[in-house]
C-alpha cells in the first residue's frame, strides 16, 4: 500500500512542502509501516499528489515540480529508476498518472501549449509563458529510459483530469479501448 502525502514537510514549518509517499505492507494484524519515499530534492513539489503502481514499478507525480518519478519496488527495497521532467511552466505535469506495464500516461491539466490534437507540436509556445493552458496528456513508453510516444492536447480546459490506461495490448500490439 502506498499513501501519497504531497503537503508533507521534511523538517520545520519553514521548509517547503516537498511531499512524501509512505509505504505499508500487510501484516497478520493489518498493515505495518515499511518506509518513507521522498523526492530527490527539497523544493516545493507536491511529491505524492498522484500515484500509480503496477506491481513492479511505482510512479509518483510531483505536479508543482512538473515531474514524475519512477521507482522499482521489490519487497521493501525502493530504487529510483528515473525522473521524467517537463519543460512547461506551471503545467502541473504529474497531476494525474496511470501506469500499465511499459505504458505511462501523465496528465498536465495546465499545460499551456496552444496546439490541439494528437501528436501536435508539444512545445508550441504561442501561449504567454506562465498562463495556465487547457491541459494535455503525455503517453510514455518504457521502461527506463521512458520516452514520450504520444502527445494529446484537448481544445478545452481539462480542469479535473484523471487517467486510466486499459489492460495489456492484444497480440496485434494494439491497445483495446
BAKEGU-739945 format. One record per residue (C-alpha): residue number from 1; residue in three letters; x, y, z. Coordinates in steps of 0.1 Angstrom, whole numbers, padded with zeros to 4 digits, m for minus. Example, Ala and Ser with C-alpha at 12.3 -4.5 7.8 and 13.67 -1.06 7.14 Angstrom:
BEGIN
+-----+-----+-------+-------+-------+
!   n ! res !  east ! north !    up !
+-----+-----+-------+-------+-------+
!   1 ! Ala !  0123 ! m0045 !  0078 !
!   2 ! Ser !  0137 ! m0011 !  0071 !
+-----+-----+-------+-------+-------+
END
This chain:
BEGIN
+-----+-----+-------+-------+-------+
!   n ! res !  east ! north !    up !
+-----+-----+-------+-------+-------+
!   1 ! Unk !  0000 !  0000 !  0000 !
!   2 ! Unk !  0013 !  0034 ! m0010 !
!   3 ! Unk !  0000 !  0066 !  0005 !
!   4 ! Unk !  0008 !  0100 ! m0011 !
!   5 ! Unk !  0013 !  0129 !  0013 !
!   6 ! Unk !  0020 !  0158 ! m0011 !
!   7 ! Unk !  0018 !  0186 !  0016 !
!   8 ! Unk !  0043 !  0169 !  0040 !
!   9 ! Unk !  0074 !  0189 !  0051 !
!  10 ! Unk !  0107 !  0172 !  0057 !
!  11 ! Unk !  0116 !  0195 !  0086 !
!  12 ! Unk !  0100 !  0225 !  0103 !
!  13 ! Unk !  0073 !  0249 !  0091 !
!  14 ! Unk !  0100 !  0270 !  0074 !
!  15 ! Unk !  0108 !  0241 !  0049 !
!  16 ! Unk !  0089 !  0239 !  0016 !
!  17 ! Unk !  0062 !  0213 !  0012 !
!  18 ! Unk !  0082 !  0188 ! m0008 !
!  19 ! Unk !  0059 !  0158 !  0000 !
!  20 ! Unk !  0065 !  0121 !  0005 !
!  21 ! Unk !  0050 !  0087 ! m0001 !
!  22 ! Unk !  0046 !  0062 !  0028 !
!  23 ! Unk !  0049 !  0025 !  0020 !
!  24 ! Unk !  0030 ! m0001 !  0040 !
!  25 ! Unk !  0027 ! m0039 !  0037 !
!  26 ! Unk !  0002 ! m0064 !  0050 !
!  27 ! Unk !  0009 ! m0078 !  0084 !
!  28 ! Unk ! m0010 ! m0105 !  0104 !
!  29 ! Unk ! m0029 ! m0078 !  0123 !
!  30 ! Unk ! m0035 ! m0053 !  0094 !
!  31 ! Unk ! m0008 ! m0031 !  0078 !
!  32 ! Unk !  0027 ! m0021 !  0090 !
!  33 ! Unk !  0047 !  0009 !  0080 !
!  34 ! Unk !  0078 !  0000 !  0058 !
!  35 ! Unk !  0094 !  0032 !  0048 !
!  36 ! Unk !  0091 !  0068 !  0035 !
!  37 ! Unk !  0099 !  0076 ! m0001 !
!  38 ! Unk !  0110 !  0112 ! m0006 !
!  39 ! Unk !  0119 !  0132 ! m0037 !
!  40 ! Unk !  0155 !  0138 ! m0046 !
!  41 ! Unk !  0151 !  0175 ! m0040 !
!  42 ! Unk !  0136 !  0196 ! m0012 !
!  43 ! Unk !  0120 !  0222 ! m0034 !
!  44 ! Unk !  0082 !  0226 ! m0034 !
!  45 ! Unk !  0070 !  0197 ! m0054 !
!  46 ! Unk !  0037 !  0182 ! m0042 !
!  47 ! Unk !  0055 !  0149 ! m0045 !
!  48 ! Unk !  0029 !  0122 ! m0040 !
!  49 ! Unk !  0000 !  0141 ! m0054 !
!  50 ! Unk ! m0006 !  0112 ! m0077 !
!  51 ! Unk !  0005 !  0076 ! m0076 !
!  52 ! Unk !  0003 !  0046 ! m0099 !
!  53 ! Unk !  0017 !  0011 ! m0091 !
!  54 ! Unk !  0018 ! m0019 ! m0115 !
!  55 ! Unk !  0032 ! m0044 ! m0091 !
!  56 ! Unk !  0069 ! m0037 ! m0100 !
!  57 ! Unk !  0071 !  0000 ! m0106 !
!  58 ! Unk !  0058 !  0030 ! m0087 !
!  59 ! Unk !  0052 !  0062 ! m0105 !
!  60 ! Unk !  0049 !  0093 ! m0083 !
!  61 ! Unk !  0036 !  0127 ! m0095 !
!  62 ! Unk !  0051 !  0159 ! m0084 !
!  63 ! Unk !  0030 !  0185 ! m0102 !
!  64 ! Unk !  0044 !  0216 ! m0086 !
!  65 ! Unk !  0078 !  0205 ! m0099 !
!  66 ! Unk !  0063 !  0193 ! m0132 !
!  67 ! Unk !  0080 !  0159 ! m0129 !
!  68 ! Unk !  0072 !  0122 ! m0124 !
!  69 ! Unk !  0095 !  0099 ! m0105 !
!  70 ! Unk !  0097 !  0062 ! m0114 !
!  71 ! Unk !  0108 !  0037 ! m0088 !
!  72 ! Unk !  0114 !  0000 ! m0090 !
!  73 ! Unk !  0099 ! m0018 ! m0060 !
!  74 ! Unk !  0110 ! m0052 ! m0047 !
!  75 ! Unk !  0096 ! m0060 ! m0012 !
!  76 ! Unk !  0109 ! m0032 !  0010 !
!  77 ! Unk !  0136 ! m0021 ! m0015 !
!  78 ! Unk !  0126 !  0010 ! m0035 !
!  79 ! Unk !  0151 !  0023 ! m0061 !
!  80 ! Unk !  0147 !  0055 ! m0082 !
!  81 ! Unk !  0149 !  0045 ! m0118 !
!  82 ! Unk !  0142 !  0078 ! m0135 !
!  83 ! Unk !  0129 !  0113 ! m0131 !
!  84 ! Unk !  0108 !  0124 ! m0160 !
!  85 ! Unk !  0107 !  0163 ! m0161 !
!  86 ! Unk !  0085 !  0185 ! m0182 !
!  87 ! Unk !  0098 !  0219 ! m0195 !
!  88 ! Unk !  0064 !  0237 ! m0194 !
!  89 ! Unk !  0060 !  0264 ! m0168 !
!  90 ! Unk !  0031 !  0259 ! m0144 !
!  91 ! Unk !  0019 !  0229 ! m0164 !
!  92 ! Unk !  0011 !  0207 ! m0133 !
!  93 ! Unk !  0028 !  0178 ! m0152 !
!  94 ! Unk !  0023 !  0147 ! m0130 !
!  95 ! Unk ! m0011 !  0159 ! m0116 !
!  96 ! Unk ! m0025 !  0126 ! m0127 !
!  97 ! Unk ! m0007 !  0094 ! m0138 !
!  98 ! Unk ! m0016 !  0059 ! m0149 !
!  99 ! Unk !  0009 !  0030 ! m0153 !
! 100 ! Unk !  0003 ! m0003 ! m0171 !
! 101 ! Unk !  0035 ! m0023 ! m0178 !
! 102 ! Unk !  0056 ! m0004 ! m0203 !
! 103 ! Unk !  0030 !  0024 ! m0208 !
! 104 ! Unk !  0028 !  0055 ! m0186 !
! 105 ! Unk !  0002 !  0083 ! m0191 !
! 106 ! Unk !  0009 !  0116 ! m0175 !
! 107 ! Unk ! m0016 !  0144 ! m0172 !
! 108 ! Unk ! m0007 !  0181 ! m0172 !
! 109 ! Unk ! m0040 !  0199 ! m0167 !
! 110 ! Unk ! m0025 !  0234 ! m0170 !
! 111 ! Unk ! m0001 !  0227 ! m0199 !
! 112 ! Unk !  0000 !  0260 ! m0218 !
! 113 ! Unk !  0007 !  0249 ! m0254 !
! 114 ! Unk ! m0020 !  0264 ! m0277 !
! 115 ! Unk ! m0019 !  0235 ! m0302 !
! 116 ! Unk ! m0047 !  0209 ! m0302 !
! 117 ! Unk ! m0050 !  0173 ! m0314 !
! 118 ! Unk ! m0028 !  0142 ! m0312 !
! 119 ! Unk !  0009 !  0143 ! m0318 !
! 120 ! Unk !  0008 !  0180 ! m0323 !
! 121 ! Unk !  0039 !  0201 ! m0315 !
! 122 ! Unk !  0044 !  0196 ! m0278 !
! 123 ! Unk !  0063 !  0228 ! m0272 !
! 124 ! Unk !  0043 !  0254 ! m0292 !
! 125 ! Unk !  0049 !  0285 ! m0271 !
! 126 ! Unk !  0022 !  0307 ! m0286 !
! 127 ! Unk !  0006 !  0309 ! m0251 !
! 128 ! Unk !  0021 !  0335 ! m0229 !
! 129 ! Unk !  0046 !  0319 ! m0206 !
! 130 ! Unk !  0031 !  0314 ! m0171 !
! 131 ! Unk ! m0005 !  0313 ! m0184 !
! 132 ! Unk ! m0025 !  0283 ! m0175 !
! 133 ! Unk ! m0034 !  0264 ! m0206 !
! 134 ! Unk ! m0061 !  0239 ! m0214 !
! 135 ! Unk ! m0040 !  0209 ! m0204 !
! 136 ! Unk ! m0025 !  0178 ! m0221 !
! 137 ! Unk ! m0018 !  0141 ! m0217 !
! 138 ! Unk !  0016 !  0127 ! m0224 !
! 139 ! Unk !  0019 !  0089 ! m0232 !
! 140 ! Unk !  0054 !  0075 ! m0225 !
! 141 ! Unk !  0068 !  0041 ! m0234 !
! 142 ! Unk !  0094 !  0024 ! m0213 !
! 143 ! Unk !  0108 !  0011 ! m0192 !
! 144 ! Unk !  0140 !  0030 ! m0184 !
! 145 ! Unk !  0146 !  0051 ! m0203 !
! 146 ! Unk !  0110 !  0063 ! m0206 !
! 147 ! Unk !  0104 !  0081 ! m0239 !
! 148 ! Unk !  0075 !  0102 ! m0250 !
! 149 ! Unk !  0054 !  0084 ! m0276 !
! 150 ! Unk !  0022 !  0104 ! m0279 !
! 151 ! Unk !  0011 !  0139 ! m0270 !
! 152 ! Unk ! m0027 !  0145 ! m0267 !
! 153 ! Unk ! m0039 !  0181 ! m0265 !
! 154 ! Unk ! m0076 !  0189 ! m0259 !
! 155 ! Unk ! m0092 !  0220 ! m0273 !
! 156 ! Unk ! m0110 !  0227 ! m0240 !
! 157 ! Unk ! m0096 !  0230 ! m0204 !
! 158 ! Unk ! m0091 !  0196 ! m0188 !
! 159 ! Unk ! m0096 !  0210 ! m0153 !
! 160 ! Unk ! m0102 !  0177 ! m0134 !
! 161 ! Unk ! m0081 !  0154 ! m0155 !
! 162 ! Unk ! m0079 !  0117 ! m0143 !
! 163 ! Unk ! m0063 !  0090 ! m0163 !
! 164 ! Unk ! m0066 !  0052 ! m0166 !
! 165 ! Unk ! m0048 !  0030 ! m0191 !
! 166 ! Unk ! m0066 ! m0001 ! m0204 !
! 167 ! Unk ! m0051 ! m0036 ! m0197 !
! 168 ! Unk ! m0023 ! m0050 ! m0217 !
! 169 ! Unk ! m0022 ! m0047 ! m0255 !
! 170 ! Unk ! m0036 ! m0076 ! m0276 !
! 171 ! Unk ! m0015 ! m0100 ! m0296 !
! 172 ! Unk ! m0016 ! m0075 ! m0325 !
! 173 ! Unk !  0002 ! m0049 ! m0303 !
! 174 ! Unk ! m0028 ! m0026 ! m0304 !
! 175 ! Unk ! m0044 ! m0011 ! m0273 !
! 176 ! Unk ! m0081 ! m0020 ! m0269 !
! 177 ! Unk ! m0102 !  0010 ! m0259 !
+-----+-----+-------+-------+-------+
END
